């Protein structure tokens, strides 16, 4: 008695290998369509020319950044000085309260 299931499976296996070896070109899978957010990113993306991949700063942007950094440093120094003065004042009050 011949087992037909095995015969059919063997024939299909042969056809699959023959198709794989043939020169038939299959159409590649189409690229997935981008959603609105991805399309907007691609449309409005700026060219990054710097080596590290960031957008180079213009001269006005550099001067603005430098001025902002200087102002931040000055305000930080002023707040440190004010904190130091307040601490000294609290210490003076404590010592005056203890002496009294």
LUMVEXKOL-70422 format. One record per residue (C-alpha): x, y, z; residue number from 1. Coordinates in steps of 0.05 Angstrom, whole numbers, always signed. Layout:
BEGIN
@x = X&y = Y&z = Z&n = NUM
...
REM end
This chain:
BEGIN
@x = +0&y = +0&z = +0&n = 1
@x = +28&y = +69&z = -20&n = 2
@x = +23&y = +127&z = +28&n = 3
@x = -4&y = +183&z = -15&n = 4
@x = +8&y = +238&z = +36&n = 5
@x = +83&y = +226&z = +33&n = 6
@x = +83&y = +225&z = -43&n = 7
@x = +46&y = +291&z = -47&n = 8
@x = +91&y = +324&z = +4&n = 9
@x = +153&y = +301&z = -34&n = 10
@x = +127&y = +329&z = -99&n = 11
@x = +110&y = +396&z = -69&n = 12
@x = +179&y = +400&z = -37&n = 13
@x = +210&y = +389&z = -106&n = 14
@x = +169&y = +444&z = -138&n = 15
@x = +187&y = +493&z = -83&n = 16
@x = +262&y = +480&z = -93&n = 17
@x = +254&y = +486&z = -168&n = 18
@x = +219&y = +554&z = -161&n = 19
@x = +273&y = +579&z = -115&n = 20
@x = +328&y = +560&z = -164&n = 21
@x = +292&y = +591&z = -224&n = 22
@x = +306&y = +660&z = -252&n = 23
@x = +237&y = +686&z = -238&n = 24
@x = +240&y = +756&z = -209&n = 25
@x = +189&y = +771&z = -155&n = 26
@x = +164&y = +841&z = -142&n = 27
@x = +195&y = +869&z = -77&n = 28
@x = +148&y = +887&z = -20&n = 29
@x = +128&y = +961&z = -25&n = 30
@x = +153&y = +1009&z = +27&n = 31
@x = +106&y = +1023&z = +84&n = 32
@x = +70&y = +1090&z = +76&n = 33
@x = +92&y = +1142&z = +126&n = 34
@x = +41&y = +1175&z = +171&n = 35
@x = +31&y = +1250&z = +173&n = 36
@x = +81&y = +1262&z = +229&n = 37
@x = +136&y = +1223&z = +193&n = 38
@x = +122&y = +1258&z = +127&n = 39
@x = +126&y = +1326&z = +161&n = 40
@x = +192&y = +1308&z = +193&n = 41
@x = +220&y = +1287&z = +126&n = 42
@x = +193&y = +1350&z = +92&n = 43
@x = +218&y = +1400&z = +142&n = 44
@x = +283&y = +1366&z = +163&n = 45
@x = +343&y = +1413&z = +159&n = 46
@x = +408&y = +1390&z = +129&n = 47
@x = +459&y = +1374&z = +182&n = 48
@x = +528&y = +1390&z = +156&n = 49
@x = +570&y = +1386&z = +219&n = 50
@x = +611&y = +1324&z = +232&n = 51
@x = +574&y = +1307&z = +296&n = 52
@x = +507&y = +1311&z = +260&n = 53
@x = +483&y = +1376&z = +291&n = 54
@x = +462&y = +1438&z = +254&n = 55
@x = +518&y = +1490&z = +257&n = 56
@x = +502&y = +1555&z = +293&n = 57
@x = +500&y = +1621&z = +257&n = 58
@x = +539&y = +1681&z = +282&n = 59
@x = +478&y = +1714&z = +313&n = 60
@x = +458&y = +1650&z = +348&n = 61
@x = +528&y = +1642&z = +376&n = 62
@x = +530&y = +1713&z = +403&n = 63
@x = +460&y = +1704&z = +432&n = 64
@x = +481&y = +1640&z = +466&n = 65
@x = +544&y = +1672&z = +494&n = 66
@x = +504&y = +1732&z = +521&n = 67
@x = +454&y = +1685&z = +553&n = 68
@x = +510&y = +1644&z = +586&n = 69
@x = +543&y = +1707&z = +613&n = 70
@x = +477&y = +1733&z = +641&n = 71
@x = +463&y = +1665&z = +673&n = 72
@x = +533&y = +1664&z = +705&n = 73
@x = +524&y = +1735&z = +731&n = 74
@x = +456&y = +1720&z = +761&n = 75
@x = +483&y = +1656&z = +793&n = 76
@x = +541&y = +1695&z = +824&n = 77
@x = +493&y = +1748&z = +849&n = 78
@x = +447&y = +1696&z = +880&n = 79
@x = +506&y = +1662&z = +914&n = 80
@x = +529&y = +1729&z = +943&n = 81
@x = +458&y = +1743&z = +968&n = 82
@x = +453&y = +1674&z = +999&n = 83
@x = +520&y = +1684&z = +1033&n = 84
@x = +498&y = +1751&z = +1061&n = 85
@x = +432&y = +1723&z = +1086&n = 86
@x = +469&y = +1665&z = +1119&n = 87
@x = +517&y = +1714&z = +1154&n = 88
@x = +457&y = +1756&z = +1177&n = 89
@x = +422&y = +1694&z = +1206&n = 90
@x = +486&y = +1674&z = +1242&n = 91
@x = +493&y = +1744&z = +1271&n = 92
@x = +421&y = +1742&z = +1296&n = 93
@x = +432&y = +1673&z = +1329&n = 94
@x = +495&y = +1696&z = +1364&n = 95
@x = +460&y = +1760&z = +1387&n = 96
@x = +401&y = +1719&z = +1413&n = 97
@x = +448&y = +1672&z = +1452&n = 98
@x = +486&y = +1731&z = +1482&n = 99
@x = +423&y = +1763&z = +1507&n = 100
REM end
